[in-house]
Amino acid sequence: MIQKLKDNIFLVVSVLLCLFILIEVNYPQLAPQSELAFFAMLGLIVVFLKYPVHSRFADTPVFQALDFVLIVGVIVCFGYVVGQTEPIFRAFWLDDKSLGDRAGVERLLDYVVGGFGLILILEGTRRSIGVTLPLLSLAFLLYAGFGQFMPDGLFPHRGYSIQRIVSQTFLHSQGTFGVALRVMFTYVFLFVLFGTLLERTGATGYVLDLARRVFGSSAGAPAKVAVLGSGMMGSLSGSAVANTATTGTFTIPLMRRAGFQPAMAGGIEAAASSGGALVPPIMGAGAYMMLEIVEPAVTYSEIITAALLPAILYYVAMLCMVHFLAKHIGNAASDSAPDVDVTDENQERESDQTRASTDKLPKMQGVVFFTAFITLIVFLRMDATPFRAVSWSLLVVLVVGLFHSKTRVGISGISKAMENAAQSGVSLIAAAACVGIILGVVTLTGIGSKLPSTLLPIASTNLMLALFFLMISTIILGMGLPSSVCYLLMAILVGPVLLDLGVVPLAAHFFIFYFGMMSMVTPPVALAAYAAAAIAGSGIMATGFAAFRFALVGFALPYVFVLRPALLWLSGDGRTPEVWTVLGNFSLTLVGTVIFAAAIAGYIFNRLTLWTRGILFIAALILFFLPTGMQFVWIHGIVVLASIVIFYSNWQKKEEPHEEPS
């Protein structure tokens, strides 16, 4: 009975959340802090409805009742911010002043509400994404309160009272209701809704069908379908774990039937899904955060243009690797299924049913998919704001979908899409509110300027060392956080280090963003690989290392485009480079990418010896990192010729007996 009540409330609040965002971002009626408070309130209500205090207590009446108590607390605390900010509630203002006008002279009631609000945010975040971010936020709160006791190496400060901390982190616009929640409200959630609505039309299922038709019966076709399909789907969702869990249900059994071992199939899917947020035009939440953070300011069109060539290189590397490995295994997608131990027959049967159903997909679903994407890109290129562009694209999806019964989305379908969007997006709402606590402390204590000033002397003479330190810290932080949250923290805390070293600002932010995504496939905490392992029935660590192997080019590319900003359509002085400069850098990096893939796969036309793999690996690094000036042309030429000789000599070899790839 209680669960049914919660489900009904969840549906109502989900629809209200989506409608509120659609209306408010396009036709704002509330003050900035009020709209974020209302947004966070609805999001946290959904969190407490859908995420129990612990899975073992999900059906316990006492704890279900506790959820309703917390929901009431959310309404009171966040509703208080709205009521004390909006002029329509002026009769209830304390001292006849709005909350913003009381900054520095808040009343006791303000602090009590703010304190409980912080507790609710920490608990909501713990339920939805785990303990890492709440513990990190709690550590920052303790740092704000006891900074005077910190040793010199931990950035001591004079310390602040509880009242000042609560005021900074909750009551005003530099904490919870700051840039992180603003990005989620203005940009991210609408794109989540965009993806779920496309899914309701069946257009996202068309992606896998399209990928299957593109690769046909080529070697390793199921793996290539996973790479291409997961990349396109991941651009919609922006979540590596969610993308792995959805597309992997179909692609992993297909890969296993084609001869790929379970861990390898899971690794391919995890690596492909993790790269999805790097693919324009949507790119998850990171791209929208760049709009708020990068200085000097950039447009959304500039961000997606910069993301295009690195995304192509990442997926070219993955396609090459799965092709080489498939040739090594000796099976093409059209071959009969090998004798592979597929433990989950239900998954295989579901995969067969999915393939049969996608064969019958009407062309209209493809029309809806491509119309939605083209409309979105056209509006963005016309310099429409991202939220306005996606709002119009949502309308286009609904209108175009009306022309076929299989793509038509009725009222129930729209409400279901909103429900799915709420379930997918509320964890990011909670996380953004929690990150706001950290950002409030950073602003209050000044650690945001102290940390870069400490790191800069360490790496002031060596850009590669600075990049390496930033890579390690981003990956470690990203192991327990959503990649977009990881990017936001690192961009604010240590991003200025790279700017002081002369790195092009947008390139520096892309560097951080890439490694935030790569943390999803970096053992020991490779969350996307964990999701893939559960589907593949393989070992977690084996799948994690397989995903790491397939995503290795993603660890090299950020260094490449920092050293060669032309790959991002940028020049060192911030202007647009010559087309020939871009094409030259891209061509060299593309050749290096293919060579790199062969070296990692250990196979071209036959199995490569260890020393041959070593030579190709060094050749790829030279093509990646050596400057592209005229004085190095001859070195690049020698490297390319040597690689061609190795490829040709390998092709001329007699085919070796089949062995499982190393």
C-alpha positions in Angstrom: 0.0 0.0 0.0 2.8 2.4 1.0 4.8 1.5 -2.0 1.9 2.1 -4.4 1.4 5.5 -2.8 5.1 6.3 -3.3 4.9 5.2 -7.0 1.9 7.4 -7.6 3.5 10.4 -5.9 6.7 9.7 -7.9 4.8 9.9 -11.2 3.2 13.2 -10.3 6.4 14.8 -9.0 8.3 13.6 -12.1 5.9 15.2 -14.5 5.8 18.3 -12.4 9.6 18.4 -12.4 9.9 18.1 -16.2 7.1 20.7 -16.8 8.6 23.1 -14.4 12.0 23.0 -16.0 10.6 23.3 -19.6 8.5 26.3 -18.6 11.0 28.0 -16.3 14.1 27.9 -18.5 12.2 29.2 -21.5 9.9 31.7 -19.7 11.4 32.4 -16.3 9.1 33.7 -13.6 11.1 33.1 -10.4 14.2 34.7 -9.0 17.4 32.7 -9.8 17.8 31.3 -6.3 14.1 30.5 -6.0 14.0 28.4 -9.3 17.0 26.4 -8.2 15.6 25.8 -4.7 12.3 24.6 -6.3 14.2 22.5 -8.8 16.3 20.9 -6.0 13.2 20.4 -3.9 11.5 18.4 -6.6 14.6 16.4 -7.3 15.2 15.4 -3.7 11.6 14.4 -3.3 12.1 12.0 -6.1 15.3 10.7 -4.6 13.6 9.9 -1.3 10.8 8.2 -3.1 12.9 6.0 -5.3 16.1 5.4 -3.2 15.5 3.6 0.2 17.8 4.3 3.2 19.3 0.8 2.4 18.2 -1.9 0.0 17.5 -4.4 2.8 15.0 -1.9 4.4 13.2 -1.0 1.2 10.0 -2.7 2.2 10.1 -2.0 5.9 7.2 0.2 6.9 9.2 2.2 9.5 11.8 3.2 7.0 9.2 3.9 4.4 7.5 6.2 6.8 10.9 7.9 7.4 11.1 8.6 3.7 7.9 10.6 4.0 9.3 12.5 7.0 12.4 13.4 5.0 10.2 14.5 2.0 8.3 16.8 4.3 11.7 18.2 5.6 12.8 18.8 2.0 9.6 20.7 1.3 10.0 22.8 4.4 13.7 23.6 4.0 13.7 24.3 0.2 10.3 25.9 0.3 11.6 28.2 3.0 14.2 29.5 0.6 11.6 30.2 -2.1 9.2 31.8 0.4 11.9 34.1 1.8 13.0 35.1 -1.7 9.9 35.7 -3.8 8.2 39.0 -3.4 4.8 37.3 -3.6 5.5 35.9 -0.1 6.7 39.3 1.3 4.2 39.1 4.2 6.2 36.1 5.5 9.7 37.7 5.2 11.6 38.0 8.5 12.4 41.6 9.4 10.6 42.5 6.2 13.7 41.6 4.2 14.3 38.9 1.6 16.8 36.2 2.4 19.4 37.8 0.1 19.1 41.1 1.8 19.6 39.5 5.2 23.1 38.2 4.2 25.4 38.6 7.2 22.5 39.3 9.6 20.5 36.1 9.2 18.1 35.0 11.9 18.3 31.8 14.0 15.5 30.3 12.0 17.5 30.8 8.8 20.5 28.9 10.3 18.3 26.0 11.6 16.6 25.6 8.2 19.9 25.8 6.4 21.5 23.2 8.7 18.7 20.7 8.1 18.8 21.5 4.4 22.5 20.5 4.3 21.8 17.2 6.1 19.0 16.4 3.6 21.3 17.1 0.7 24.0 14.8 2.1 21.6 12.0 2.8 19.9 12.3 -0.6 23.3 12.2 -2.3 24.4 9.1 -0.3 21.2 7.3 -1.3 21.5 8.1 -5.0 25.2 7.9 -5.8 27.0 6.5 -2.7 29.0 7.7 0.2 32.1 9.2 -1.7 30.7 12.6 -2.5 28.9 13.2 0.9 32.1 12.2 2.8 34.1 14.6 0.6 31.6 17.4 1.3 31.6 16.6 5.0 35.4 16.8 4.9 35.2 20.3 3.3 32.7 21.4 5.9 35.0 20.3 8.7 37.9 22.1 7.0 35.9 25.3 6.9 35.1 25.0 10.6 38.6 23.9 11.9 40.9 25.4 9.3 42.9 27.1 12.1 44.1 23.7 13.3 45.4 22.5 9.9 49.1 22.1 9.4 50.9 24.3 6.9 50.7 21.7 4.1 46.9 21.5 4.3 46.1 25.2 3.7 45.2 26.5 7.1 42.9 29.5 7.5 41.3 31.4 10.4 38.3 29.1 10.7 34.6 30.0 10.4 31.5 29.7 12.6 28.7 27.2 11.9 26.5 30.1 11.1 28.8 31.5 8.5 29.3 28.1 6.9 25.6 27.4 6.7 25.0 30.9 5.2 27.7 30.3 2.6 26.8 26.8 1.6 23.0 26.8 1.7 21.3 30.1 2.3 22.8 32.1 -0.6 23.9 31.6 -4.2 27.6 30.6 -3.8 26.9 27.1 -2.5 24.1 24.7 -3.0 22.3 27.1 -5.3 25.4 27.9 -7.4 26.9 27.0 -10.7 26.6 23.2 -10.4 22.9 23.2 -9.8 22.4 25.9 -12.3 24.0 23.8 -15.0 21.8 20.8 -14.1 18.7 23.0 -14.2 19.5 25.0 -17.3 21.0 22.3 -19.6 21.4 18.8 -18.4 18.0 17.7 -17.4 16.4 18.8 -20.6 18.8 16.7 -22.6 18.0 13.7 -20.3 14.4 14.2 -21.2 15.3 14.5 -24.8 17.0 11.1 -24.7 14.1 9.4 -22.9 11.5 10.8 -25.3 13.5 9.6 -28.3 13.6 6.2 -26.6 9.8 6.2 -26.3 9.5 6.7 -30.1 11.8 3.7 -30.7 14.3 5.9 -32.4 17.2 4.9 -30.1 16.5 1.2 -31.0 17.1 2.3 -34.6 20.7 3.1 -33.7 21.6 -0.5 -33.1 19.8 -1.6 -36.2 21.6 1.1 -38.2 25.0 -0.1 -36.8 24.2 -3.7 -37.7 23.4 -2.7 -41.2 26.5 -0.6 -41.6 28.9 -3.4 -40.6 27.0 -6.3 -42.1 29.0 -9.4 -41.9 32.5 -7.8 -41.5 34.9 -9.2 -39.0 33.7 -8.6 -35.5 30.5 -7.0 -36.6 28.7 -7.4 -33.3 31.6 -5.7 -31.5 31.6 -2.9 -34.1 27.9 -2.5 -33.5 28.6 -2.2 -29.8 31.2 0.5 -30.4 29.2 2.6 -32.9 25.8 2.1 -31.1 27.1 2.8 -27.7 28.9 5.9 -28.9 25.7 7.3 -30.4 23.5 6.2 -27.4 26.1 7.5 -24.9 26.0 10.9 -26.5 22.3 11.0 -25.6 22.6 9.8 -22.0 26.0 11.2 -21.0 26.3 8.4 -18.4 28.8 5.7 -19.0 27.2 3.3 -16.5 23.6 3.8 -17.7 24.7 3.4 -21.3 26.6 0.2 -20.5 23.6 -1.2 -18.6 21.1 -0.5 -21.5 23.0 -1.1 -24.7 25.1 -3.8 -23.2 22.1 -6.0 -22.6 21.9 -6.4 -26.4 25.5 -6.1 -27.6 27.4 -8.2 -25.0 25.5 -11.5 -25.8 26.0 -10.7 -29.6 29.7 -10.3 -29.1 30.0 -13.5 -27.1 28.2 -15.5 -29.8 30.8 -14.1 -32.3 33.7 -15.6 -30.3 34.7 -12.8 -27.9 35.4 -13.9 -24.4 33.0 -12.6 -21.7 35.5 -10.2 -20.1 36.5 -8.9 -23.5 32.9 -8.4 -24.6 32.2 -6.5 -21.4 35.4 -4.4 -21.8 34.5 -3.4 -25.3 31.0 -2.3 -24.3 32.3 -0.4 -21.2 35.0 1.4 -23.2 32.6 2.3 -26.0 29.9 3.6 -23.5 32.4 5.7 -21.6 33.4 7.5 -24.7 29.8 8.4 -25.5 29.8 11.5 -23.4 32.8 12.7 -25.6 30.6 12.6 -28.7 28.9 15.8 -29.8 26.3 17.3 -30.0 25.0 16.4 -26.4 28.1 15.2 -24.5 26.4 14.7 -21.1 26.7 17.4 -18.5 30.4 18.3 -19.0 29.8 20.4 -22.1 27.2 22.6 -20.4 29.5 23.1 -17.4 32.2 24.4 -19.7 29.7 27.1 -20.8 29.7 28.4 -17.2 33.4 27.8 -16.3 35.7 28.4 -19.3 37.3 31.8 -19.4 37.3 33.5 -21.8 33.7 32.4 -22.4 33.0 30.0 -25.3 29.8 29.2 -27.1 28.2 25.8 -27.2 28.9 25.6 -30.9 32.6 26.1 -30.2 32.5 23.3 -27.6 30.9 20.7 -29.9 33.2 21.7 -32.8 36.2 21.2 -30.6 34.9 17.8 -29.4 34.4 16.4 -32.9 37.8 15.3 -34.1 39.0 13.8 -30.7 35.7 11.8 -30.6 36.4 10.5 -34.2 39.9 9.4 -33.2 38.7 7.6 -30.1 36.1 5.6 -31.9 38.4 4.9 -34.9 40.9 3.4 -32.4 38.2 1.2 -30.9 36.9 0.1 -34.3 40.4 -0.8 -35.4 41.1 -2.7 -32.2 37.9 -4.8 -32.4 38.6 -5.5 -36.1 42.1 -6.7 -35.4 41.0 -8.8 -32.5 38.1 -10.3 -34.5 40.5 -11.2 -37.3 42.7 -12.8 -34.7 39.8 -14.8 -33.2 39.0 -15.8 -36.8 35.2 -15.2 -36.7 33.1 -12.8 -38.6 29.6 -11.8 -37.5 28.1 -13.9 -40.4 29.9 -17.1 -39.3 28.0 -19.7 -37.4 28.2 -19.4 -33.6 31.3 -20.9 -32.1 31.4 -23.2 -29.2 31.4 -20.5 -26.5 30.3 -20.9 -23.0 27.3 -18.6 -22.8 25.9 -19.0 -19.4 22.9 -16.8 -19.6 20.6 -18.3 -22.2 17.9 -15.8 -21.5 20.2 -12.9 -22.5 21.0 -14.7 -25.7 17.4 -15.3 -26.5 16.5 -11.7 -25.7 19.3 -10.6 -28.0 17.9 -12.8 -30.8 14.5 -11.3 -30.2 15.9 -7.8 -30.3 17.7 -8.4 -33.6 14.5 -9.9 -35.1 12.5 -6.9 -33.9 15.0 -4.3 -35.1 14.9 -5.9 -38.6 11.2 -4.9 -38.7 11.8 -1.4 -37.4 9.9 1.1 -39.6 11.9 3.6 -41.5 10.0 6.3 -39.6 11.9 5.6 -36.5 15.1 6.5 -38.4 13.4 9.6 -39.7 12.5 10.6 -36.1 16.1 10.0 -34.9 17.9 11.9 -37.6 15.3 14.7 -37.7 15.8 15.2 -33.9 19.6 15.3 -34.2 19.6 17.5 -37.3 17.1 19.9 -35.7 19.2 20.1 -32.5 22.4 20.8 -34.4 20.7 23.4 -36.7 19.4 25.3 -33.8 22.7 25.2 -32.0 24.5 26.4 -35.2 22.0 29.3 -35.3 23.4 30.3 -31.9 20.2 29.4 -30.1 20.8 28.7 -26.4 21.2 24.9 -25.7 18.0 24.8 -23.6 16.0 26.6 -26.3 17.5 24.3 -29.0 16.6 21.1 -27.1 13.1 22.5 -26.2 12.4 23.0 -29.9 13.9 19.6 -30.7 11.6 18.0 -28.2 8.6 19.5 -29.9 9.9 18.3 -33.3 10.2 14.7 -32.0 6.6 14.8 -30.8 5.3 16.2 -34.1 7.3 14.0 -36.4 6.5 11.0 -34.4 2.8 11.5 -35.0 3.1 10.4 -38.6 3.5 6.7 -37.7 1.8 4.5 -35.2 5.1 3.0 -34.0 6.7 6.4 -33.3 3.6 8.2 -32.0 3.9 9.2 -28.3 0.7 9.8 -26.5 0.0 11.4 -23.2 0.9 8.1 -21.4 4.1 7.9 -23.4 5.1 11.4 -22.5 4.4 10.9 -18.8 6.5 7.7 -19.0 9.3 9.6 -20.6 9.2 12.2 -17.9 9.2 9.5 -15.3 12.2 7.9 -16.8 14.0 11.2 -17.1 13.3 12.0 -13.5 14.6 8.6 -12.4 17.8 9.0 -14.5 18.4 12.7 -13.6 17.7 13.1 -9.9 21.0 11.5 -8.9 22.7 14.3 -10.8 20.5 16.9 -9.1 21.5 15.6 -5.7 25.1 15.4 -6.7 25.1 18.9 -8.0 23.6 20.2 -4.8 26.2 18.4 -2.8 29.0 19.7 -5.0 27.6 23.1 -4.3 28.5 22.6 -0.6 32.1 22.0 -1.6 32.2 25.0 -3.9 30.8 27.2 -1.2 33.6 26.1 1.1 36.2 26.7 -1.6 34.9 30.2 -2.1 34.7 30.9 1.7 38.2 29.6 2.6 40.1 30.6 -0.5 41.5 27.1 -1.1 40.6 27.5 -4.8 43.4 29.9 -5.2 45.8 28.3 -2.7 45.9 24.9 -4.3 47.0 26.1 -7.8 49.6 28.4 -6.3 51.0 25.4 -4.5 51.0 23.0 -7.5 52.2 25.5 -10.0 55.9 25.7 -8.7 56.0 21.9 -8.8 55.2 21.7 -12.5 56.2 25.2 -13.6 59.1 23.9 -15.7 57.5 20.8 -17.1 54.1 20.9 -18.8 53.9 17.1 -19.1 54.5 16.7 -15.4 51.6 19.1 -14.7 49.4 17.2 -17.1 50.4 13.9 -15.4 49.6 15.1 -11.9 46.3 16.4 -13.2 45.5 13.1 -14.9 46.2 11.1 -11.8 44.2 13.4 -9.5 41.2 13.5 -11.9 41.1 9.7 -12.3 41.3 9.1 -8.5 38.5 11.6 -7.8 36.5 10.2 -10.7 36.6 6.7 -9.3 33.8 7.5 -6.8 32.0 10.4 -8.6 29.9 10.9 -11.7 32.3 12.1 -14.4 30.5 15.5 -14.8 30.8 16.1 -11.1 34.5 15.1 -11.2 35.1 17.5 -14.1 33.4 20.4 -12.2 35.5 19.9 -9.1 38.8 19.5 -10.9 38.1 22.4 -13.3 37.6 24.8 -10.4 40.3 23.5 -8.1 43.3 22.8 -10.3 42.2 23.9 -13.8 44.0 27.3 -13.4 47.3 25.5 -13.1 47.2 24.6 -16.8 46.1 28.1 -17.7 49.1 29.5 -15.9 51.3 27.2 -17.9 50.1 28.6 -21.2 47.6 25.9 -22.2 44.7 27.0 -24.4 41.8 27.3 -21.9 39.3 25.1 -23.7 42.0 22.4 -24.3 42.7 22.4 -20.6 39.1 21.9 -19.7 38.8 19.1 -22.3 41.8 17.4 -20.8 40.1 17.3 -17.4 36.8 16.2 -18.9 38.4 13.3 -20.8 40.1 11.9 -17.8 36.9 12.3 -15.8 35.3 9.9 -18.3 38.3 7.6 -18.4 38.0 7.0 -14.7 34.9 4.9 -15.6 37.2 2.3 -17.1 40.2 2.6 -14.8 40.7 -0.3 -12.4 40.2 -0.9 -9.5 37.1 1.3 -9.4 35.9 1.1 -13.1 32.1 1.6 -12.6 31.2 1.1 -16.3 33.2 -2.1 -16.4 31.4 -3.3 -13.3 28.0 -2.9 -15.0 29.4 -4.7 -18.1 30.8 -7.6 -16.0 27.3 -8.1 -14.4 25.8 -8.6 -17.9 28.7 -10.6 -19.4 28.9 -12.9 -16.4 32.7 -12.2 -16.2 35.1 -11.3 -13.4 35.0 -7.6 -12.4 38.7 -7.1 -12.5 39.2 -9.0 -15.7 36.5 -6.9 -17.4 37.9 -3.7 -15.9 41.4 -4.4 -17.3 39.8 -5.3 -20.7 37.9 -2.0 -20.7 41.1 -0.1 -19.8 42.9 -1.8 -22.7 40.3 -0.8 -25.2 40.1 2.7 -23.9 43.8 3.3 -23.9 43.8 5.7 -26.7 41.5 7.9 -24.5 44.4 8.2 -22.1 46.7 9.5 -24.9 44.4 11.8 -26.8 44.1 14.5 -24.0 47.9 15.0 -24.1 47.8 15.1 -27.9 45.2 17.9 -28.1 46.8 19.9 -25.4 50.1 19.8 -27.3 48.2 20.2 -30.7 45.2 22.4 -30.0 44.5 22.4 -33.8 42.7 19.1 -33.2 40.2 21.1 -31.3 40.0 23.7 -34.0 42.0 26.0 -31.8 45.3 27.8 -32.1 47.7 28.8 -29.3 46.6 32.4 -29.6 42.9 31.6 -29.3 42.1 32.1 -33.0 40.8 29.6 -35.5 43.7 27.8 -37.2 44.1 27.3 -40.9 42.1 24.3 -42.3 45.3 22.8 -43.6 46.9 23.0 -40.2 43.9 21.1 -38.7 43.9 18.5 -41.5 47.7 18.0 -41.1 47.5 17.4 -37.4 44.5 15.2 -37.7 46.0 13.1 -40.4 49.2 12.4 -38.4 47.2 11.6 -35.3 44.8 9.4 -37.2 47.8 7.4 -38.6 49.2 7.2 -35.1 45.8 6.0 -33.8 45.6 3.1 -36.3 49.2 2.1 -35.5 48.5 2.4 -31.7 45.4 0.1 -32.1 47.5 -2.5 -33.9 50.2 -2.4 -31.2 47.6 -2.8 -28.4 45.7 -5.5 -30.2 48.9 -7.4 -31.1 47.5 -8.3 -34.5 47.3 -6.8 -38.0 47.0 -9.5 -40.7 48.7 -12.0 -38.5 49.9 -12.1 -34.9 52.6 -9.5 -34.1 55.7 -10.4 -32.3 56.5 -8.6 -29.0 59.3 -6.5 -30.6 57.1 -5.5 -33.5 54.4 -4.3 -31.2 57.0 -2.3 -29.3 58.2 -0.6 -32.5 54.6 0.2 -33.5 53.9 1.5 -30.1 56.9 3.9 -30.1 55.9 5.0 -33.7 52.4 5.9 -32.5 53.8 7.9 -29.6 56.1 9.8 -32.0 53.2 10.6 -34.2 51.1 11.6 -31.2 53.5 13.8 -29.3 56.3 15.1 -31.7 55.6 18.6 -32.8 54.2 19.0 -36.4 56.6 21.8 -37.5 58.5 21.6 -40.8 61.7 20.6 -39.0 60.1 17.3 -37.9 58.5 16.4 -41.2 61.3 13.9 -42.1 60.9 12.1 -38.8 57.2 11.7 -39.3 57.9 10.4 -42.8 60.3 7.8 -41.6 57.9 6.7 -38.9 55.1 6.3 -41.3 57.2 4.5 -43.9 58.5 2.1 -41.2 55.0 1.4 -40.1 53.9 0.7 -43.6 56.8 -1.8 -44.1 55.8 -3.6 -40.9 52.1 -3.7 -42.0 53.1 -5.0 -45.5 55.6 -7.6 -44.2 52.9 -8.9 -41.7 50.4 -9.1 -44.6 52.8 -11.2 -46.6 53.3 -13.7 -43.8 51.6 -17.1 -44.0 48.5 -17.2 -41.8 49.3 -18.6 -38.4 47.2 -21.1 -36.5 44.4 -19.5 -34.5 45.3 -18.4 -31.0 43.3 -16.6 -28.4 44.5 -12.9 -28.4 46.7 -11.9 -25.6 
